[in-house]
Amino acid sequence: MKIAVSGKGGVGKSTVAAALAILLTKEGKRVLAVDADADANLASALGATDSELKTIIPISRQIALIEERTGAKVKQYGQLFNLNPDVSDIAEKYASLINGVSLLEIGAIEKGGSGCACPESILLRAIITDLILYKDDILIMDMEAGIEHLGRATARGVDLMLIVVEPGQRSLDSARRIIEMSHDIGLKKTGLVANKVTDNMDEELLFSAFPETDYLGIIPFSEEIRLGDRTGVSVLDNLCSDICSKFESVLSGIEKYIRSNL
């Protein structure tokens, strides 16, 4: 199972991604969680301690590794470098174990105005391709508000683009763009999770905005989740059974969706 989780910044995609990873781990599954967002929060959502957070260095900032695998110096232009670097060992060597979940922090793909490739972006895309197409572990990717890390070659290996939305026009607009971009690269298996829902009016707004896209679960607004984020525990720690059951329902909806779209 390979799931990419996206949505506008602040909608709670890291919360949803972490909850799914933790639930699957508790089922005895081997889970690799990948933080591919420039504003990396997945480690915290998984419940990483301060000391664990200090040991995590995004791959995009590991200059020696990038230069070794691509054969080119970072931030130097006009170089020839390896467009197919060996990344098969990256997940095993560089992932951190957080509450039973293997976490690999990728970092951002640099967006150059000229559109040219750089060693960093080549390595990061190669890692994503390897994880999606060639690794057997369950993969949960916490992405930026878009699909920058994906391309046509990797889209076929993604079982679901899961888009987290909250009741707000900017969130809905962002979700529409993500759905369009996903379809542009051939990734048509998209689903939604409604987050921070407070009442029936919120539900009506969200459901009416995407009548042709499946909603795979609804997470109500939770003060417990907000307080958990403040204290640095994992997203599922200290939650009441009702809120936990909502995340379990999301996972169940995802698994049912993937089975029906095989």
Protein Blocks (a to p, Z undefined) as FASTA:
>chain_A
ZZddeddehilpmmmmmmmmmmmmmnopacddddfbfbacklmmnopafklmmmpccfkl
mmklmmmmnopaehiahiacdfbbcfklmmmmmpcceehiacddebjcdddfklpacfkl
mmmmmmmmmmmmmpcbdcdddddebjklpcfklmmmpmbdcddddddfklmmmmmmmmmm
mmmnopabccdddehiabfklmmmmmmmmmmbccfbdcdddfklmmmmmnopafkgoiaf
klmmmmmmmmmmmmmmmmmmZZ
